[in-house]
């Protein structure tokens, strides 16, 4: 599938970082955003996702629940999940569904190149 026809779902609570990721990727992908579990479920079920970018360490405490939704809904579709986090809390568990962990700040070029390689 051509990159321009697939979507990137960004789950990021910081509006400045959300905007940076959107500006970085919007010329090559359809960029979707989710802030709630319901929005995440909707995008996962209705969108042709190439990748999901998530910051699981959120002030609202929904990070683990959002990751669980992603894992449940995307596991069979093999959609990679990229964690971009302020914490370097990489898990070694193979069953997490996480493709890559990046520690913030994440360079837009690094993020773009990583998605191209997927």
Biopython code that builds the backbone (N, CA, C, O; Angstrom):
import numpy as np
from Bio.PDB.StructureBuilder import StructureBuilder

atoms = [
    (1, "UNK", "N", (0.839, -1.177, 0.000)),
    (1, "UNK", "CA", (0.000, 0.000, 0.000)),
    (1, "UNK", "C", (0.881, 1.237, 0.000)),
    (1, "UNK", "O", (1.900, 1.262, 0.691)),
    (2, "UNK", "N", (0.522, 2.242, -0.742)),
    (2, "UNK", "CA", (1.275, 3.485, -0.799)),
    (2, "UNK", "C", (1.152, 4.221, 0.521)),
    (2, "UNK", "O", (0.104, 4.206, 1.167)),
    (3, "UNK", "N", (2.251, 4.871, 0.912)),
    (3, "UNK", "CA", (2.279, 5.546, 2.200)),
    (3, "UNK", "C", (1.186, 6.596, 2.315)),
    (3, "UNK", "O", (0.611, 6.767, 3.390)),
    (4, "UNK", "N", (0.888, 7.306, 1.228)),
    (4, "UNK", "CA", (-0.075, 8.400, 1.314)),
    (4, "UNK", "C", (-1.507, 7.931, 1.515)),
    (4, "UNK", "O", (-2.371, 8.755, 1.817)),
    (5, "UNK", "N", (-1.791, 6.661, 1.364)),
    (5, "UNK", "CA", (-3.150, 6.173, 1.557)),
    (5, "UNK", "C", (-3.343, 5.546, 2.926)),
    (5, "UNK", "O", (-4.466, 5.186, 3.277)),
    (6, "UNK", "N", (-2.300, 5.407, 3.695)),
    (6, "UNK", "CA", (-2.449, 4.816, 5.015)),
    (6, "UNK", "C", (-2.373, 5.906, 6.077)),
    (6, "UNK", "O", (-1.947, 7.032, 5.820)),
    (7, "UNK", "N", (-2.799, 5.532, 7.270)),
    (7, "UNK", "CA", (-2.910, 6.507, 8.347)),
    (7, "UNK", "C", (-1.927, 6.205, 9.465)),
    (7, "UNK", "O", (-1.502, 5.068, 9.671)),
    (8, "UNK", "N", (-1.586, 7.266, 10.175)),
    (8, "UNK", "CA", (-0.790, 7.183, 11.390)),
    (8, "UNK", "C", (-1.684, 7.680, 12.520)),
    (8, "UNK", "O", (-2.221, 8.785, 12.455)),
    (9, "UNK", "N", (-1.838, 6.866, 13.548)),
    (9, "UNK", "CA", (-2.612, 7.267, 14.717)),
    (9, "UNK", "C", (-1.645, 7.750, 15.785)),
    (9, "UNK", "O", (-0.728, 7.029, 16.178)),
    (10, "UNK", "N", (-1.858, 8.979, 16.252)),
    (10, "UNK", "CA", (-1.013, 9.562, 17.292)),
    (10, "UNK", "C", (-1.846, 9.711, 18.558)),
    (10, "UNK", "O", (-2.910, 10.330, 18.557)),
    (11, "UNK", "N", (-1.334, 9.127, 19.636)),
    (11, "UNK", "CA", (-1.986, 9.225, 20.941)),
    (11, "UNK", "C", (-0.990, 9.922, 21.862)),
    (11, "UNK", "O", (-0.124, 9.282, 22.458)),
    (12, "UNK", "N", (-1.124, 11.221, 21.968)),
    (12, "UNK", "CA", (-0.167, 12.073, 22.686)),
    (12, "UNK", "C", (-0.941, 13.156, 23.424)),
    (12, "UNK", "O", (-1.719, 13.894, 22.819)),
    (13, "UNK", "N", (-0.728, 13.249, 24.729)),
    (13, "UNK", "CA", (-1.482, 14.215, 25.530)),
    (13, "UNK", "C", (-0.946, 15.643, 25.428)),
    (13, "UNK", "O", (-1.691, 16.588, 25.683)),
    (14, "UNK", "N", (0.306, 15.822, 25.067)),
    (14, "UNK", "CA", (0.905, 17.157, 24.971)),
    (14, "UNK", "C", (0.570, 17.763, 23.605)),
    (14, "UNK", "O", (0.998, 17.234, 22.579)),
    (15, "UNK", "N", (-0.186, 18.861, 23.578)),
    (15, "UNK", "CA", (-0.602, 19.431, 22.290)),
    (15, "UNK", "C", (0.563, 19.897, 21.417)),
    (15, "UNK", "O", (0.463, 19.842, 20.191)),
    (16, "UNK", "N", (1.656, 20.352, 22.012)),
    (16, "UNK", "CA", (2.805, 20.793, 21.212)),
    (16, "UNK", "C", (3.480, 19.614, 20.517)),
    (16, "UNK", "O", (3.861, 19.709, 19.350)),
    (17, "UNK", "N", (3.623, 18.520, 21.228)),
    (17, "UNK", "CA", (4.236, 17.332, 20.626)),
    (17, "UNK", "C", (3.292, 16.727, 19.589)),
    (17, "UNK", "O", (3.730, 16.293, 18.524)),
    (18, "UNK", "N", (2.006, 16.699, 19.900)),
    (18, "UNK", "CA", (1.003, 16.228, 18.935)),
    (18, "UNK", "C", (1.119, 17.030, 17.641)),
    (18, "UNK", "O", (1.110, 16.460, 16.550)),
    (19, "UNK", "N", (1.227, 18.337, 17.763)),
    (19, "UNK", "CA", (1.338, 19.212, 16.595)),
    (19, "UNK", "C", (2.634, 18.958, 15.826)),
    (19, "UNK", "O", (2.631, 18.941, 14.595)),
    (20, "UNK", "N", (3.735, 18.760, 16.541)),
    (20, "UNK", "CA", (5.021, 18.479, 15.896)),
    (20, "UNK", "C", (4.948, 17.183, 15.095)),
    (20, "UNK", "O", (5.368, 17.144, 13.939)),
    (21, "UNK", "N", (4.418, 16.125, 15.699)),
    (21, "UNK", "CA", (4.303, 14.846, 14.997)),
    (21, "UNK", "C", (3.378, 14.978, 13.783)),
    (21, "UNK", "O", (3.652, 14.420, 12.720)),
    (22, "UNK", "N", (2.290, 15.716, 13.953)),
    (22, "UNK", "CA", (1.347, 15.909, 12.843)),
    (22, "UNK", "C", (2.011, 16.639, 11.689)),
    (22, "UNK", "O", (1.910, 16.206, 10.541)),
    (23, "UNK", "N", (2.691, 17.745, 11.982)),
    (23, "UNK", "CA", (3.384, 18.497, 10.924)),
    (23, "UNK", "C", (4.444, 17.642, 10.239)),
    (23, "UNK", "O", (4.645, 17.748, 9.029)),
    (24, "UNK", "N", (5.110, 16.809, 11.000)),
    (24, "UNK", "CA", (6.164, 15.954, 10.454)),
    (24, "UNK", "C", (5.608, 14.926, 9.473)),
    (24, "UNK", "O", (6.260, 14.604, 8.479)),
    (25, "UNK", "N", (4.430, 14.417, 9.737)),
    (25, "UNK", "CA", (3.912, 13.269, 8.986)),
    (25, "UNK", "C", (2.767, 13.574, 8.032)),
    (25, "UNK", "O", (2.432, 12.735, 7.196)),
    (26, "UNK", "N", (2.161, 14.742, 8.133)),
    (26, "UNK", "CA", (0.922, 15.014, 7.391)),
    (26, "UNK", "C", (1.079, 15.059, 5.880)),
    (26, "UNK", "O", (0.088, 14.910, 5.165)),
    (27, "UNK", "N", (2.274, 15.257, 5.376)),
    (27, "UNK", "CA", (2.459, 15.308, 3.926)),
    (27, "UNK", "C", (2.548, 13.915, 3.303)),
    (27, "UNK", "O", (2.375, 13.757, 2.095)),
    (28, "UNK", "N", (2.816, 12.914, 4.131)),
    (28, "UNK", "CA", (2.973, 11.555, 3.624)),
    (28, "UNK", "C", (1.865, 10.606, 4.066)),
    (28, "UNK", "O", (1.646, 9.570, 3.439)),
    (29, "UNK", "N", (1.171, 10.954, 5.136)),
    (29, "UNK", "CA", (0.167, 10.065, 5.708)),
    (29, "UNK", "C", (-1.062, 10.858, 6.132)),
    (29, "UNK", "O", (-1.004, 12.073, 6.318)),
    (30, "UNK", "N", (-2.161, 10.152, 6.279)),
    (30, "UNK", "CA", (-3.324, 10.715, 6.951)),
    (30, "UNK", "C", (-3.021, 10.613, 8.443)),
    (30, "UNK", "O", (-2.784, 9.519, 8.954)),
    (31, "UNK", "N", (-3.026, 11.738, 9.137)),
    (31, "UNK", "CA", (-2.688, 11.738, 10.560)),
    (31, "UNK", "C", (-3.975, 11.820, 11.375)),
    (31, "UNK", "O", (-4.775, 12.741, 11.211)),
    (32, "UNK", "N", (-4.156, 10.845, 12.250)),
    (32, "UNK", "CA", (-5.311, 10.782, 13.137)),
    (32, "UNK", "C", (-4.833, 10.984, 14.564)),
    (32, "UNK", "O", (-3.695, 10.655, 14.900)),
    (33, "UNK", "N", (-5.702, 11.525, 15.399)),
    (33, "UNK", "CA", (-5.352, 11.748, 16.802)),
    (33, "UNK", "C", (-6.424, 11.141, 17.692)),
    (33, "UNK", "O", (-7.609, 11.139, 17.357)),
    (34, "UNK", "N", (-5.986, 10.630, 18.826)),
    (34, "UNK", "CA", (-6.913, 10.096, 19.825)),
    (34, "UNK", "C", (-6.452, 10.553, 21.201)),
    (34, "UNK", "O", (-5.261, 10.536, 21.512)),
    (35, "UNK", "N", (-7.410, 10.959, 22.012)),
    (35, "UNK", "CA", (-7.125, 11.344, 23.390)),
    (35, "UNK", "C", (-7.869, 10.469, 24.390)),
    (35, "UNK", "O", (-7.528, 10.439, 25.572)),
    (36, "UNK", "N", (-8.877, 9.764, 23.916)),
    (36, "UNK", "CA", (-9.693, 8.939, 24.805)),
    (36, "UNK", "C", (-9.670, 7.489, 24.326)),
    (36, "UNK", "O", (-9.275, 7.194, 23.198)),
    (37, "UNK", "N", (-10.097, 6.607, 25.200)),
    (37, "UNK", "CA", (-10.193, 5.194, 24.842)),
    (37, "UNK", "C", (-11.189, 5.023, 23.695)),
    (37, "UNK", "O", (-10.951, 4.235, 22.779)),
    (38, "UNK", "N", (-12.291, 5.750, 23.740)),
    (38, "UNK", "CA", (-13.308, 5.645, 22.691)),
    (38, "UNK", "C", (-12.762, 6.082, 21.334)),
    (38, "UNK", "O", (-13.013, 5.424, 20.324)),
    (39, "UNK", "N", (-12.020, 7.186, 21.305)),
    (39, "UNK", "CA", (-11.420, 7.648, 20.050)),
    (39, "UNK", "C", (-10.413, 6.631, 19.526)),
    (39, "UNK", "O", (-10.347, 6.375, 18.324)),
    (40, "UNK", "N", (-9.638, 6.061, 20.426)),
    (40, "UNK", "CA", (-8.652, 5.047, 20.048)),
    (40, "UNK", "C", (-9.352, 3.832, 19.432)),
    (40, "UNK", "O", (-8.941, 3.343, 18.379)),
    (41, "UNK", "N", (-10.395, 3.354, 20.082)),
    (41, "UNK", "CA", (-11.138, 2.209, 19.555)),
    (41, "UNK", "C", (-11.734, 2.512, 18.187)),
    (41, "UNK", "O", (-11.694, 1.671, 17.289)),
    (42, "UNK", "N", (-12.289, 3.714, 18.027)),
    (42, "UNK", "CA", (-12.900, 4.096, 16.756)),
    (42, "UNK", "C", (-11.864, 4.099, 15.629)),
    (42, "UNK", "O", (-12.100, 3.524, 14.566)),
    (43, "UNK", "N", (-10.725, 4.741, 15.861)),
    (43, "UNK", "CA", (-9.701, 4.802, 14.818)),
    (43, "UNK", "C", (-9.138, 3.416, 14.508)),
    (43, "UNK", "O", (-8.866, 3.104, 13.348)),
    (44, "UNK", "N", (-8.964, 2.593, 15.522)),
    (44, "UNK", "CA", (-8.436, 1.246, 15.291)),
    (44, "UNK", "C", (-9.399, 0.398, 14.466)),
    (44, "UNK", "O", (-8.968, -0.413, 13.647)),
    (45, "UNK", "N", (-10.681, 0.580, 14.675)),
    (45, "UNK", "CA", (-11.652, -0.253, 13.967)),
    (45, "UNK", "C", (-12.004, 0.272, 12.579)),
    (45, "UNK", "O", (-12.436, -0.501, 11.723)),
    (46, "UNK", "N", (-11.827, 1.576, 12.341)),
    (46, "UNK", "CA", (-12.285, 2.161, 11.077)),
    (46, "UNK", "C", (-11.176, 2.604, 10.135)),
    (46, "UNK", "O", (-11.460, 2.956, 8.990)),
    (47, "UNK", "N", (-9.943, 2.598, 10.570)),
    (47, "UNK", "CA", (-8.870, 3.195, 9.772)),
    (47, "UNK", "C", (-7.857, 2.161, 9.303)),
    (47, "UNK", "O", (-7.614, 1.153, 9.966)),
    (48, "UNK", "N", (-7.278, 2.438, 8.149)),
    (48, "UNK", "CA", (-6.188, 1.626, 7.606)),
    (48, "UNK", "C", (-4.888, 2.169, 8.196)),
    (48, "UNK", "O", (-4.244, 3.038, 7.609)),
    (49, "UNK", "N", (-4.514, 1.650, 9.353)),
    (49, "UNK", "CA", (-3.366, 2.191, 10.079)),
    (49, "UNK", "C", (-2.060, 1.566, 9.614)),
    (49, "UNK", "O", (-1.943, 0.346, 9.495)),
    (50, "UNK", "N", (-1.097, 2.413, 9.357)),
    (50, "UNK", "CA", (0.257, 1.966, 9.054)),
    (50, "UNK", "C", (1.037, 1.768, 10.348)),
    (50, "UNK", "O", (1.822, 0.828, 10.475)),
    (51, "UNK", "N", (0.812, 2.669, 11.311)),
    (51, "UNK", "CA", (1.544, 2.641, 12.571)),
    (51, "UNK", "C", (0.775, 3.465, 13.602)),
    (51, "UNK", "O", (-0.020, 4.339, 13.253)),
    (52, "UNK", "N", (1.028, 3.169, 14.878)),
    (52, "UNK", "CA", (0.486, 3.960, 15.982)),
    (52, "UNK", "C", (1.664, 4.493, 16.783)),
    (52, "UNK", "O", (2.617, 3.770, 17.073)),
    (53, "UNK", "N", (1.581, 5.770, 17.134)),
    (53, "UNK", "CA", (2.582, 6.414, 17.985)),
    (53, "UNK", "C", (1.873, 6.790, 19.279)),
    (53, "UNK", "O", (0.839, 7.458, 19.252)),
    (54, "UNK", "N", (2.425, 6.363, 20.409)),
    (54, "UNK", "CA", (1.756, 6.619, 21.688)),
    (54, "UNK", "C", (2.754, 7.030, 22.758)),
    (54, "UNK", "O", (3.876, 6.528, 22.814)),
    (55, "UNK", "N", (2.319, 7.955, 23.605)),
    (55, "UNK", "CA", (3.001, 8.280, 24.859)),
    (55, "UNK", "C", (2.127, 7.681, 25.952)),
    (55, "UNK", "O", (1.069, 8.230, 26.261)),
    (56, "UNK", "N", (2.549, 6.567, 26.541)),
    (56, "UNK", "CA", (1.690, 5.903, 27.519)),
    (56, "UNK", "C", (1.713, 6.534, 28.912)),
    (56, "UNK", "O", (0.846, 6.241, 29.735)),
    (57, "UNK", "N", (2.680, 7.384, 29.179)),
    (57, "UNK", "CA", (2.786, 8.013, 30.502)),
    (57, "UNK", "C", (2.036, 9.332, 30.463)),
    (57, "UNK", "O", (2.587, 10.382, 30.132)),
    (58, "UNK", "N", (0.751, 9.241, 30.815)),
    (58, "UNK", "CA", (-0.173, 10.365, 30.651)),
    (58, "UNK", "C", (-0.666, 10.850, 32.008)),
    (58, "UNK", "O", (-0.797, 10.062, 32.944)),
    (59, "UNK", "N", (-0.939, 12.152, 32.113)),
    (59, "UNK", "CA", (-1.461, 12.677, 33.372)),
    (59, "UNK", "C", (-2.849, 12.135, 33.729)),
    (59, "UNK", "O", (-3.222, 12.119, 34.902)),
    (60, "UNK", "N", (-3.615, 11.691, 32.726)),
    (60, "UNK", "CA", (-4.955, 11.164, 33.004)),
    (60, "UNK", "C", (-4.938, 9.692, 33.408)),
    (60, "UNK", "O", (-5.978, 9.131, 33.754)),
    (61, "UNK", "N", (-3.764, 9.065, 33.366)),
    (61, "UNK", "CA", (-3.642, 7.678, 33.794)),
    (61, "UNK", "C", (-4.196, 6.648, 32.823)),
    (61, "UNK", "O", (-4.339, 5.482, 33.190)),
    (62, "UNK", "N", (-4.510, 7.045, 31.594)),
    (62, "UNK", "CA", (-5.118, 6.127, 30.625)),
    (62, "UNK", "C", (-4.109, 5.342, 29.782)),
    (62, "UNK", "O", (-4.509, 4.532, 28.945)),
    (63, "UNK", "N", (-2.836, 5.564, 29.986)),
    (63, "UNK", "CA", (-1.825, 4.946, 29.129)),
    (63, "UNK", "C", (-1.917, 3.435, 29.034)),
    (63, "UNK", "O", (-1.891, 2.883, 27.934)),
    (64, "UNK", "N", (-2.022, 2.762, 30.162)),
    (64, "UNK", "CA", (-2.088, 1.295, 30.153)),
    (64, "UNK", "C", (-3.359, 0.810, 29.466)),
    (64, "UNK", "O", (-3.337, -0.183, 28.740)),
    (65, "UNK", "N", (-4.459, 1.506, 29.694)),
    (65, "UNK", "CA", (-5.724, 1.125, 29.058)),
    (65, "UNK", "C", (-5.656, 1.340, 27.549)),
    (65, "UNK", "O", (-6.142, 0.507, 26.783)),
    (66, "UNK", "N", (-5.060, 2.442, 27.118)),
    (66, "UNK", "CA", (-4.910, 2.704, 25.685)),
    (66, "UNK", "C", (-4.017, 1.651, 25.029)),
    (66, "UNK", "O", (-4.320, 1.175, 23.935)),
    (67, "UNK", "N", (-2.926, 1.290, 25.688)),
    (67, "UNK", "CA", (-2.053, 0.240, 25.150)),
    (67, "UNK", "C", (-2.793, -1.094, 25.052)),
    (67, "UNK", "O", (-2.610, -1.839, 24.089)),
    (68, "UNK", "N", (-3.622, -1.392, 26.041)),
    (68, "UNK", "CA", (-4.393, -2.639, 26.008)),
    (68, "UNK", "C", (-5.367, -2.647, 24.828)),
    (68, "UNK", "O", (-5.528, -3.671, 24.164)),
    (69, "UNK", "N", (-6.012, -1.516, 24.569)),
    (69, "UNK", "CA", (-6.924, -1.411, 23.424)),
    (69, "UNK", "C", (-6.154, -1.627, 22.132)),
    (69, "UNK", "O", (-6.592, -2.379, 21.261)),
    (70, "UNK", "N", (-5.006, -0.967, 22.007)),
    (70, "UNK", "CA", (-4.191, -1.116, 20.798)),
    (70, "UNK", "C", (-3.777, -2.569, 20.602)),
    (70, "UNK", "O", (-3.904, -3.120, 19.508)),
    (71, "UNK", "N", (-3.289, -3.174, 21.656)),
    (71, "UNK", "CA", (-2.825, -4.563, 21.567)),
    (71, "UNK", "C", (-3.976, -5.480, 21.150)),
    (71, "UNK", "O", (-3.810, -6.338, 20.284)),
    (72, "UNK", "N", (-5.118, -5.298, 21.757)),
    (72, "UNK", "CA", (-6.279, -6.152, 21.462)),
    (72, "UNK", "C", (-6.779, -5.954, 20.032)),
    (72, "UNK", "O", (-7.048, -6.927, 19.327)),
    (73, "UNK", "N", (-6.903, -4.698, 19.603)),
    (73, "UNK", "CA", (-7.510, -4.430, 18.296)),
    (73, "UNK", "C", (-6.544, -4.567, 17.125)),
    (73, "UNK", "O", (-6.978, -4.803, 15.998)),
    (74, "UNK", "N", (-5.251, -4.425, 17.368)),
    (74, "UNK", "CA", (-4.304, -4.391, 16.248)),
    (74, "UNK", "C", (-3.416, -5.614, 16.132)),
    (74, "UNK", "O", (-2.700, -5.767, 15.143)),
    (75, "UNK", "N", (-3.451, -6.478, 17.117)),
    (75, "UNK", "CA", (-2.555, -7.638, 17.135)),
    (75, "UNK", "C", (-2.661, -8.473, 15.862)),
    (75, "UNK", "O", (-1.641, -8.807, 15.258)),
    (76, "UNK", "N", (-3.861, -8.809, 15.453)),
    (76, "UNK", "CA", (-4.026, -9.667, 14.275)),
    (76, "UNK", "C", (-3.728, -8.936, 12.974)),
    (76, "UNK", "O", (-3.425, -9.572, 11.965)),
    (77, "UNK", "N", (-3.808, -7.611, 12.983)),
    (77, "UNK", "CA", (-3.509, -6.825, 11.781)),
    (77, "UNK", "C", (-2.026, -6.478, 11.693)),
    (77, "UNK", "O", (-1.578, -5.933, 10.684)),
    (78, "UNK", "N", (-1.273, -6.783, 12.723)),
    (78, "UNK", "CA", (0.175, -6.558, 12.758)),
    (78, "UNK", "C", (0.536, -5.093, 12.518)),
    (78, "UNK", "O", (1.475, -4.791, 11.781)),
    (79, "UNK", "N", (-0.214, -4.189, 13.144)),
    (79, "UNK", "CA", (0.093, -2.762, 13.056)),
    (79, "UNK", "C", (1.136, -2.448, 14.122)),
    (79, "UNK", "O", (0.889, -2.675, 15.306)),
    (80, "UNK", "N", (2.299, -1.929, 13.724)),
    (80, "UNK", "CA", (3.345, -1.628, 14.699)),
    (80, "UNK", "C", (2.952, -0.468, 15.611)),
    (80, "UNK", "O", (2.263, 0.465, 15.200)),
    (81, "UNK", "N", (3.405, -0.553, 16.849)),
    (81, "UNK", "CA", (3.194, 0.504, 17.834)),
    (81, "UNK", "C", (4.557, 1.061, 18.212)),
    (81, "UNK", "O", (5.465, 0.320, 18.589)),
    (82, "UNK", "N", (4.687, 2.376, 18.105)),
    (82, "UNK", "CA", (5.913, 3.063, 18.509)),
    (82, "UNK", "C", (5.599, 3.853, 19.769)),
    (82, "UNK", "O", (4.698, 4.691, 19.771)),
    (83, "UNK", "N", (6.336, 3.591, 20.835)),
    (83, "UNK", "CA", (6.200, 4.354, 22.069)),
    (83, "UNK", "C", (7.232, 5.475, 22.038)),
    (83, "UNK", "O", (8.431, 5.229, 21.910)),
    (84, "UNK", "N", (6.747, 6.708, 22.157)),
    (84, "UNK", "CA", (7.609, 7.886, 22.299)),
    (84, "UNK", "C", (7.324, 8.438, 23.682)),
    (84, "UNK", "O", (6.262, 9.014, 23.918)),
    (85, "UNK", "N", (8.266, 8.267, 24.598)),
    (85, "UNK", "CA", (7.984, 8.563, 25.994)),
    (85, "UNK", "C", (9.097, 9.366, 26.647)),
    (85, "UNK", "O", (10.255, 9.323, 26.231)),
    (86, "UNK", "N", (8.710, 10.097, 27.683)),
    (86, "UNK", "CA", (9.701, 10.814, 28.476)),
    (86, "UNK", "C", (10.455, 9.844, 29.375)),
    (86, "UNK", "O", (11.539, 10.164, 29.863)),
    (87, "UNK", "N", (9.896, 8.674, 29.593)),
    (87, "UNK", "CA", (10.540, 7.667, 30.431)),
    (87, "UNK", "C", (11.173, 6.594, 29.565)),
    (87, "UNK", "O", (10.581, 6.145, 28.584)),
    (88, "UNK", "N", (12.357, 6.192, 29.928)),
    (88, "UNK", "CA", (13.026, 5.109, 29.219)),
    (88, "UNK", "C", (12.671, 3.806, 29.934)),
    (88, "UNK", "O", (13.494, 3.219, 30.636)),
    (89, "UNK", "N", (11.431, 3.372, 29.738)),
    (89, "UNK", "CA", (10.906, 2.213, 30.452)),
    (89, "UNK", "C", (10.636, 1.072, 29.491)),
    (89, "UNK", "O", (9.522, 0.551, 29.443)),
    (90, "UNK", "N", (11.623, 0.686, 28.740)),
    (90, "UNK", "CA", (11.443, -0.370, 27.753)),
    (90, "UNK", "C", (11.116, -1.688, 28.434)),
    (90, "UNK", "O", (11.704, -2.052, 29.452)),
    (91, "UNK", "N", (10.153, -2.395, 27.836)),
    (91, "UNK", "CA", (9.794, -3.715, 28.334)),
    (91, "UNK", "C", (10.422, -4.750, 27.422)),
    (91, "UNK", "O", (10.508, -4.559, 26.210)),
    (92, "UNK", "N", (10.849, -5.827, 28.007)),
    (92, "UNK", "CA", (11.436, -6.896, 27.205)),
    (92, "UNK", "C", (10.398, -7.936, 26.811)),
    (92, "UNK", "O", (10.695, -8.846, 26.037)),
    (93, "UNK", "N", (9.205, -7.814, 27.326)),
    (93, "UNK", "CA", (8.136, -8.757, 27.042)),
    (93, "UNK", "C", (7.804, -8.730, 25.553)),
    (93, "UNK", "O", (7.389, -7.695, 25.032)),
    (94, "UNK", "N", (7.979, -9.842, 24.871)),
    (94, "UNK", "CA", (7.715, -9.934, 23.432)),
    (94, "UNK", "C", (6.234, -9.759, 23.107)),
    (94, "UNK", "O", (5.885, -9.427, 21.974)),
    (95, "UNK", "N", (5.370, -9.976, 24.078)),
    (95, "UNK", "CA", (3.935, -9.937, 23.823)),
    (95, "UNK", "C", (3.329, -8.546, 23.990)),
    (95, "UNK", "O", (2.106, -8.410, 23.947)),
    (96, "UNK", "N", (4.142, -7.517, 24.178)),
    (96, "UNK", "CA", (3.587, -6.180, 24.376)),
    (96, "UNK", "C", (3.068, -5.585, 23.085)),
    (96, "UNK", "O", (2.239, -4.676, 23.124)),
    (97, "UNK", "N", (3.527, -6.065, 21.948)),
    (97, "UNK", "CA", (3.107, -5.502, 20.676)),
    (97, "UNK", "C", (3.849, -4.236, 20.306)),
    (97, "UNK", "O", (3.527, -3.602, 19.301)),
    (98, "UNK", "N", (4.826, -3.862, 21.092)),
    (98, "UNK", "CA", (5.574, -2.630, 20.844)),
    (98, "UNK", "C", (6.668, -2.903, 19.818)),
    (98, "UNK", "O", (7.482, -3.813, 19.980)),
    (99, "UNK", "N", (6.669, -2.100, 18.767)),
    (99, "UNK", "CA", (7.672, -2.227, 17.714)),
    (99, "UNK", "C", (8.975, -1.540, 18.119)),
    (99, "UNK", "O", (10.056, -2.092, 17.918)),
    (100, "UNK", "N", (8.875, -0.347, 18.682)),
    (100, "UNK", "CA", (10.077, 0.410, 19.043)),
    (100, "UNK", "C", (9.755, 1.389, 20.164)),
    (100, "UNK", "O", (8.660, 1.948, 20.220)),
    (101, "UNK", "N", (10.720, 1.590, 21.055)),
    (101, "UNK", "CA", (10.639, 2.611, 22.093)),
    (101, "UNK", "C", (11.591, 3.733, 21.730)),
    (101, "UNK", "O", (12.757, 3.487, 21.420)),
    (102, "UNK", "N", (11.102, 4.959, 21.765)),
    (102, "UNK", "CA", (11.937, 6.132, 21.554)),
    (102, "UNK", "C", (11.792, 7.032, 22.777)),
    (102, "UNK", "O", (10.685, 7.248, 23.270)),
    (103, "UNK", "N", (12.913, 7.553, 23.261)),
    (103, "UNK", "CA", (12.891, 8.441, 24.416)),
    (103, "UNK", "C", (12.846, 9.877, 23.919)),
    (103, "UNK", "O", (13.652, 10.283, 23.081)),
    (104, "UNK", "N", (11.896, 10.641, 24.443)),
    (104, "UNK", "CA", (11.746, 12.051, 24.064)),
    (104, "UNK", "C", (12.924, 12.852, 24.595)),
    (104, "UNK", "O", (13.479, 12.525, 25.643)),
    (105, "UNK", "N", (13.301, 13.889, 23.883)),
    (105, "UNK", "CA", (12.688, 14.408, 22.665)),
    (105, "UNK", "C", (13.049, 13.541, 21.457)),
    (105, "UNK", "O", (14.177, 13.066, 21.322)),
    (106, "UNK", "N", (12.062, 13.353, 20.592)),
    (106, "UNK", "CA", (12.241, 12.550, 19.386)),
    (106, "UNK", "C", (12.377, 13.487, 18.199)),
    (106, "UNK", "O", (11.514, 14.331, 17.961)),
    (107, "UNK", "N", (13.446, 13.338, 17.467)),
    (107, "UNK", "CA", (13.665, 14.141, 16.270)),
    (107, "UNK", "C", (12.616, 13.790, 15.219)),
    (107, "UNK", "O", (12.356, 12.611, 14.978)),
    (108, "UNK", "N", (12.010, 14.800, 14.588)),
    (108, "UNK", "CA", (11.056, 14.516, 13.516)),
    (108, "UNK", "C", (11.648, 13.649, 12.411)),
    (108, "UNK", "O", (10.963, 12.782, 11.869)),
    (109, "UNK", "N", (12.912, 13.876, 12.075)),
    (109, "UNK", "CA", (13.551, 13.071, 11.031)),
    (109, "UNK", "C", (13.684, 11.610, 11.446)),
    (109, "UNK", "O", (13.476, 10.710, 10.632)),
    (110, "UNK", "N", (14.029, 11.373, 12.702)),
    (110, "UNK", "CA", (14.145, 9.999, 13.207)),
    (110, "UNK", "C", (12.785, 9.308, 13.148)),
    (110, "UNK", "O", (12.687, 8.155, 12.729)),
    (111, "UNK", "N", (11.743, 10.011, 13.568)),
    (111, "UNK", "CA", (10.401, 9.437, 13.545)),
    (111, "UNK", "C", (9.965, 9.124, 12.115)),
    (111, "UNK", "O", (9.452, 8.039, 11.843)),
    (112, "UNK", "N", (10.165, 10.056, 11.222)),
    (112, "UNK", "CA", (9.781, 9.864, 9.820)),
    (112, "UNK", "C", (10.530, 8.672, 9.219)),
    (112, "UNK", "O", (9.920, 7.830, 8.560)),
    (113, "UNK", "N", (11.829, 8.595, 9.438)),
    (113, "UNK", "CA", (12.634, 7.497, 8.886)),
    (113, "UNK", "C", (12.214, 6.145, 9.456)),
    (113, "UNK", "O", (12.179, 5.147, 8.736)),
    (114, "UNK", "N", (11.900, 6.115, 10.737)),
    (114, "UNK", "CA", (11.471, 4.867, 11.359)),
    (114, "UNK", "C", (10.171, 4.365, 10.727)),
    (114, "UNK", "O", (10.025, 3.170, 10.469)),
    (115, "UNK", "N", (9.242, 5.266, 10.482)),
    (115, "UNK", "CA", (7.969, 4.872, 9.876)),
    (115, "UNK", "C", (8.172, 4.413, 8.437)),
    (115, "UNK", "O", (7.523, 3.464, 7.997)),
    (116, "UNK", "N", (9.045, 5.059, 7.711)),
    (116, "UNK", "CA", (9.334, 4.652, 6.331)),
    (116, "UNK", "C", (9.888, 3.228, 6.302)),
    (116, "UNK", "O", (9.595, 2.471, 5.376)),
    (117, "UNK", "N", (10.682, 2.859, 7.299)),
    (117, "UNK", "CA", (11.313, 1.537, 7.345)),
    (117, "UNK", "C", (10.330, 0.420, 7.679)),
    (117, "UNK", "O", (10.627, -0.754, 7.454)),
    (118, "UNK", "N", (9.188, 0.768, 8.203)),
    (118, "UNK", "CA", (8.203, -0.249, 8.612)),
    (118, "UNK", "C", (7.579, -0.881, 7.383)),
    (118, "UNK", "O", (6.726, -1.759, 7.506)),
]
sb = StructureBuilder()
sb.init_structure("model")
sb.init_model(0)
sb.init_chain("A")
sb.init_seg("    ")
for serial, (resi, resn, name, xyz) in enumerate(atoms, 1):
    if name == "N":
        sb.init_residue(resn, " ", resi, " ")
    sb.init_atom(name, np.array(xyz, "f"), 0.0, 1.0, " ", f" {name:<3s}", serial, name[0])
structure = sb.get_structure()
